[in-house]
Amino acid sequence: MLVQELEMYPVEAVVRGYLVGSGWAEYRQTQSVCGIPLPAGLGEGDRLPEPIFTPARKAPQGEHDENISYERMVELIGSEASESIRTTSLEAFEEASAIARRHGLILADTKFEFGRDPASGELTLADEVLTSDSSRYWDATTYAAGGIHRLDSFDKQIVRDWLLEHWDRTGTPPELPAEIVERTAARYRELLERLEDATAA
């Protein structure tokens, strides 16, 4: 395995093309996400007028990351690094969204992590990129049809849903049933196989 040591920035670069997850929860309270005003009347899962950059501050292990404004990000890491990360993230999201569309998928949102190369000072994309763990993908046909399954994602939502029903978030989480593990793995495999399907590109 080839690795490179980086000075990691303490922020996650989240790009959202659709209103879902913590963004939907925040929108319902403030009609904005991370300080970015959004049009009135949007519903859960609706496509945004354009993708938005909504950073999060990385929390210590075991805690939840905190959504922050772009201005707060500048305070944390400086304006030059913030602008580079925002621009690069939005460009990568647009390119990845186009690839997903060619495979009958929607990239609803994703997160990137960046570091600084200590030798050159160059901004470097690090950690996982556009995986099921860092991104939310939907089936485009199912989404267009509407209904209760339109937001079924190719990620760990199956695990999240099971834990919400069986764990109060205190103490050690319960062991996942084999059926939940297999269903989640199957969704991961399906996404990978679809993205690797050259006939769809």
C-alpha positions in Angstrom: 0.0 0.0 0.0 1.4 3.4 -1.0 0.7 6.1 1.7 1.6 9.7 2.2 1.7 11.6 5.5 -0.3 14.8 5.4 -1.1 17.6 7.8 -4.9 17.0 7.9 -7.3 19.9 8.1 -9.8 19.6 11.0 -12.8 19.9 8.8 -14.9 17.7 6.5 -15.8 19.2 3.1 -19.4 18.2 2.6 -21.2 18.9 -0.7 -24.9 18.6 -0.9 -26.9 18.4 -4.1 -30.2 17.3 -2.4 -31.9 18.2 0.9 -31.6 15.2 3.2 -30.0 14.0 6.4 -28.8 16.7 8.8 -29.2 19.3 6.1 -33.0 18.5 6.0 -33.2 18.7 9.8 -31.5 22.1 9.9 -33.5 23.4 7.0 -36.8 22.7 8.9 -35.6 24.8 11.7 -33.8 27.7 10.0 -34.6 27.4 6.2 -30.9 27.3 5.7 -28.0 24.8 5.9 -24.7 25.8 7.5 -25.7 29.5 7.1 -26.7 29.2 3.4 -30.3 30.4 2.9 -32.4 28.1 0.8 -35.7 28.6 -1.0 -38.9 28.1 1.0 -41.1 25.1 0.4 -38.5 22.4 -0.2 -39.3 18.9 0.9 -37.1 16.1 2.2 -35.0 14.7 -0.7 -35.7 17.6 -3.0 -32.9 18.7 -5.4 -31.3 22.0 -4.5 -31.1 24.8 -7.1 -27.3 24.1 -7.2 -24.9 22.1 -5.1 -23.9 23.8 -1.8 -20.7 23.5 0.2 -21.5 22.8 3.9 -18.4 22.1 6.0 -18.3 20.3 9.3 -15.8 20.5 12.1 -14.3 17.1 12.9 -15.1 16.0 16.4 -13.0 13.8 18.7 -13.4 10.1 18.1 -16.7 8.8 19.4 -18.4 12.2 19.1 -20.5 13.6 16.3 -19.1 16.1 13.8 -20.5 19.6 14.0 -21.9 21.4 11.0 -20.4 24.9 10.7 -20.6 27.9 8.4 -18.0 28.7 5.8 -17.0 31.7 7.8 -16.3 29.5 10.8 -14.2 27.3 8.6 -12.1 30.3 7.5 -11.6 31.1 11.2 -10.3 27.5 11.8 -8.0 27.0 8.8 -7.7 30.4 7.0 -9.2 31.9 3.9 -6.8 30.5 1.3 -7.1 26.8 2.4 -10.9 27.2 2.8 -11.4 28.6 -0.7 -9.2 25.9 -2.3 -11.1 23.2 -0.4 -14.5 24.6 -1.3 -13.6 25.0 -5.0 -12.0 21.6 -5.3 -14.9 19.9 -3.5 -17.6 21.5 -5.7 -15.7 20.6 -8.9 -15.2 17.0 -7.8 -18.9 16.7 -6.8 -20.1 17.9 -10.2 -17.8 15.5 -12.0 -18.8 12.6 -9.8 -22.5 13.4 -10.2 -22.2 13.2 -14.0 -20.6 9.8 -13.7 -23.3 8.6 -11.4 -26.0 9.8 -13.7 -24.5 7.8 -16.6 -25.0 4.7 -14.4 -28.6 5.5 -13.4 -27.6 6.8 -10.0 -28.0 10.1 -8.1 -25.2 11.4 -5.9 -27.2 13.2 -3.3 -24.3 14.3 -1.1 -20.7 13.4 -0.2 -17.8 14.4 2.0 -14.2 14.9 1.3 -11.2 15.3 3.6 -8.1 17.2 2.7 -4.6 17.6 4.0 -1.6 19.7 3.4 1.6 18.1 2.0 4.2 19.2 4.5 7.0 19.0 1.9 5.3 21.0 -0.9 2.4 22.7 0.9 0.1 21.4 -1.8 -3.6 20.7 -1.0 -4.2 17.0 -1.2 -7.4 14.9 -1.3 -7.1 12.3 1.4 -9.1 9.4 3.0 -11.9 7.6 1.2 -13.5 9.3 -1.8 -17.0 8.8 -3.1 -17.6 5.5 -1.3 -20.8 4.2 0.3 -19.4 5.2 3.7 -18.8 8.8 2.7 -21.6 9.4 0.1 -25.3 9.0 -0.3 -26.4 7.5 -3.7 -29.9 6.9 -4.9 -31.4 4.9 -7.8 -32.4 7.5 -10.3 -35.5 5.6 -11.6 -36.8 4.9 -8.1 -36.2 8.5 -7.1 -38.2 9.8 -10.1 -41.1 7.4 -9.4 -41.5 8.9 -5.9 -43.0 6.9 -3.1 -41.6 5.7 0.2 -38.6 4.1 -1.3 -37.3 7.0 -3.4 -34.6 7.9 -0.9 -33.4 4.4 -0.2 -29.6 4.8 -0.3 -26.7 2.6 -1.1 -25.0 3.2 2.2 -25.2 2.3 5.9 -28.7 3.6 6.4 -29.9 0.0 7.1 -27.5 -0.1 10.1 -28.6 3.4 11.3 -32.3 2.4 11.1 -31.7 -0.8 13.0 -29.7 1.0 15.7 -32.3 3.7 16.1 -34.8 0.9 16.9 -32.6 -1.2 19.2 -30.1 1.1 20.9 -30.6 4.3 23.1 -27.1 5.5 22.2 -25.7 4.9 25.7 -23.1 2.3 26.5 -21.7 -0.2 24.0 -23.9 -0.6 20.9 -25.4 -4.0 20.4 -24.0 -6.5 18.0 -25.6 -6.3 14.6 -27.6 -9.3 13.4 -26.2 -11.2 10.5 -29.2 -10.3 8.4 -28.5 -6.6 8.8 -24.8 -7.0 8.0 -25.7 -9.0 4.8 -28.3 -6.5 3.6 -25.9 -3.6 4.1 -23.1 -5.5 2.3 -25.4 -6.3 -0.5 -26.3 -2.6 -1.0 -22.6 -1.8 -1.1 -21.9 -4.5 -3.7 -24.8 -3.4 -5.9 -23.5 0.2 -6.0 -20.0 -1.0 -6.8 -21.2 -3.3 -9.6 -23.3 -0.6 -11.1 -20.5 2.0 -11.1 -18.2 -0.6 -12.6 -20.7 -1.5 -15.4 -19.0 -0.1 -18.5 -22.1 -0.6 -20.6 -23.9 2.1 -18.6 -21.2 4.7 -19.1 
